[in-house]
Amino acid sequence: MPTSRVASPRRYLVCAPRHFDVHYAINPWMHADVPVDTALAGRQWTMLIEAYREHGHTVDHVPPVPGLPDMVFAANSAVVIDGRVFGSLFHAPERRPESTAYETWFKAAGFDVYQPESVCEGEGDFVPTGRYLLAGTGFRTTRAAHHEVQEFFGVPTIGLQLVDPLFYHLDTALFVLDEDNIAYYPEAFSPGSREVLARLFPEAVIANRDDAMAFGLNSVSDGRHVFVTPQATGLIDQLNARGYVPVPVDLSEFHKAGGGIKCCTQEIR
Ligand code: ARG
């Protein structure tokens, strides 16, 4: 019998997709010649924000900056634990100016921002669980940044090697369900990293390739509700069977940039 899952209220930072588009290609999902329906993207994104509010979460907004089409992916701007902000140093030069825009917001909201020396992309590759900070590397965030983030937070940081360019950020292949458990797509990881995940999370929800390709692992959970793409049908069945409550939100327009629900959501812990 599934246990009764408990939601905890969260604070999310988001950035409206007013200037969202695909102008350059820095991951295999992006094709600068495929048009983005900006109006549809705006409607889909608004549904996500409404779903968060309806489930009791607080949503803060960073003002979008013209010329920064990926700024909508708020998760990449930082990782925040206990009110301490570890900023980002983007891999792609096109995205580097986003850091300043987010830093301005954090400072105005009363947070200090630590500027990392090594390339890293916030919650794209740094995923806090109850006991650890899971840290991806392979395409964006460097191993040096794993050391830097561990020194900063003092949280045991577990390095995980990503091996498939389609899953270039850790948050495209893995998400946190609650304090104790995660869901992930094993094939996105090196054999050793798969073993690490299996040791740490023996009860994890294991997703298949279809769910992963639909951005099912780019989900957000409050411990009970899982905001998840409706295309990840296998994953949704598994979540139901485990007593979670899937809340489907379709961000298909953002898949053209290689992003989904979690990418659009920075959690302020
Ligand atoms: N186009 C963006 C990039 O390639 C997408 C970022 C998606 N964000 C994420 N947290 N995975 O950088």
Boltz pocket constraint, residues with backbone or C-beta under 6 A from the ligand:
constraints:
  - pocket:
      binder: B
      contacts: [[A, 26], [A, 27], [A, 30], [A, 70], [A, 73], [A, 75], [A, 76], [A, 95], [A, 121], [A, 123], [A, 124], [A, 169], [A, 171], [A, 172], [A, 257], [A, 258], [A, 259], [A, 260], [A, 262], [A, 263], [A, 264]]
      max_distance: 6.0
